[in-house]
Amino acid sequence: MKDMPLAIPAVFVIAPDRTIHYKYVGETVPDRPTVDVVLETLDAIAGGG
């Protein structure tokens, strides 16, 4: 298990028109964007910001 590759987390926010509004690719397993950042992006897509 020590030499096996690990999955790296990634988050993408894709609008209904298929445009990517946000992407985050972590460098380590626990490296993830905050929930607030993702929610702000979703709110902006929905027209709230």
Phi and psi restraints in degrees (value plus and minus 20) as a CYANA .aco file:
   2 LYS   PHI     -78.9   -38.9
   2 LYS   PSI     -58.0   -18.0
   3 ASP   PHI    -116.0   -76.0
   3 ASP   PSI     -14.0    26.0
   4 MET   PHI    -100.6   -60.6
   4 MET   PSI     119.8   159.8
   5 PRO   PHI     -89.0   -49.0
   5 PRO   PSI     129.2   169.2
   6 LEU   PHI    -125.1   -85.1
   6 LEU   PSI     128.9   168.9
   7 ALA   PHI     -91.3   -51.3
   7 ALA   PSI     118.2   158.2
   8 ILE   PHI    -121.5   -81.5
   8 ILE   PSI     109.6   149.6
   9 PRO   PHI     -89.8   -49.8
   9 PRO   PSI     126.8   166.8
  10 ALA   PHI    -164.6  -124.6
  10 ALA   PSI     125.5   165.5
  11 VAL   PHI    -148.1  -108.1
  11 VAL   PSI     110.8   150.8
  12 PHE   PHI    -147.0  -107.0
  12 PHE   PSI     116.4   156.4
  13 VAL   PHI    -132.8   -92.8
  13 VAL   PSI      96.5   136.5
  14 ILE   PHI    -138.3   -98.3
  14 ILE   PSI     106.0   146.0
  15 ALA   PHI     -95.5   -55.5
  15 ALA   PSI     144.1   184.1
  16 PRO   PHI     -77.2   -37.2
  16 PRO   PSI     -46.5    -6.5
  17 ASP   PHI    -104.7   -64.7
  17 ASP   PSI     -11.4    28.6
  18 ARG   PHI      55.3    95.3
  18 ARG   PSI      -5.1    34.9
  19 THR   PHI    -106.9   -66.9
  19 THR   PSI     123.3   163.3
  20 ILE   PHI    -107.2   -67.2
  20 ILE   PSI      98.0   138.0
  21 HIS   PHI    -117.2   -77.2
  21 HIS   PSI     -39.2     0.8
  22 TYR   PHI    -177.3  -137.3
  22 TYR   PSI     117.6   157.6
  23 LYS   PHI    -163.2  -123.2
  23 LYS   PSI     120.9   160.9
  24 TYR   PHI    -162.8  -122.8
  24 TYR   PSI     103.1   143.1
  25 VAL   PHI    -138.2   -98.2
  25 VAL   PSI      97.6   137.6
  26 GLY   PHI     -92.8   -52.8
  26 GLY   PSI     139.9   179.9
  27 GLU   PHI    -116.5   -76.5
  27 GLU   PSI     -42.0    -2.0
  28 THR   PHI    -156.5  -116.5
  28 THR   PSI     150.2   190.2
  29 VAL   PHI     -77.3   -37.3
  29 VAL   PSI     -66.0   -26.0
  30 PRO   PHI    -102.5   -62.5
  30 PRO   PSI     -20.1    19.9
  31 ASP   PHI     -99.6   -59.6
  31 ASP   PSI      81.2   121.2
  32 ARG   PHI    -158.0  -118.0
  32 ARG   PSI     134.9   174.9
  33 PRO   PHI     -92.0   -52.0
  33 PRO   PSI     140.3   180.3
  34 THR   PHI     -93.8   -53.8
  34 THR   PSI     136.3   176.3
  35 VAL   PHI     -81.1   -41.1
  35 VAL   PSI     -58.7   -18.7
  36 ASP   PHI     -79.5   -39.5
  36 ASP   PSI     -60.9   -20.9
  37 VAL   PHI     -83.6   -43.6
  37 VAL   PSI     -64.5   -24.5
  38 VAL   PHI     -86.2   -46.2
  38 VAL   PSI     -63.1   -23.1
  39 LEU   PHI     -85.0   -45.0
  39 LEU   PSI     -57.7   -17.7
  40 GLU   PHI     -81.7   -41.7
  40 GLU   PSI     -60.2   -20.2
  41 THR   PHI     -85.3   -45.3
  41 THR   PSI     -65.2   -25.2
  42 LEU   PHI     -82.0   -42.0
  42 LEU   PSI     -60.0   -20.0
  43 ASP   PHI     -83.5   -43.5
  43 ASP   PSI     -60.6   -20.6
  44 ALA   PHI     -84.2   -44.2
  44 ALA   PSI     -59.2   -19.2
  45 ILE   PHI     -84.8   -44.8
  45 ILE   PSI     -58.5   -18.5
  46 ALA   PHI     -95.4   -55.4
  46 ALA   PSI     -24.3    15.7
  47 GLY   PHI      75.7   115.7
  47 GLY   PSI      -8.6    31.4
  48 GLY   PHI    -115.9   -75.9
  48 GLY   PSI     -11.7    28.3
